[in-house]
Amino acid sequence: MPIYEFECEQCGTRFEELVAADGSAACPSCGAARARRLFSPVSPPGRQPRGAGVRSDESRRSEREAARQDRIATAQKRRAAGEKP
């Protein structure tokens, strides 16, 4: 069963519901049985996914950059103190 997006005709609340293709859903806010199914466009092909894998890559990249900045700062302190690396 697919998830459809609905809008309540009585109170205007938008919600998603898992229903059969020909089914309808009651509004979770006011309980009205009249909810209109909305058209939900599919994202176009070629867009970069924004899932957990992408977020973990971004976090690894930021961790690498933070570690790099720490190494640079440590090297600058050593040079200023006259130490050898």
Secondary structure, DSSP 8 states (H G I E B T S, - for coil): --EEEEEETTT--EEEEE--TT-----TTT--S-EEEE------TT----SHHHHHHHHHHHHHHHHHHHHHHHHHHHHHHT---
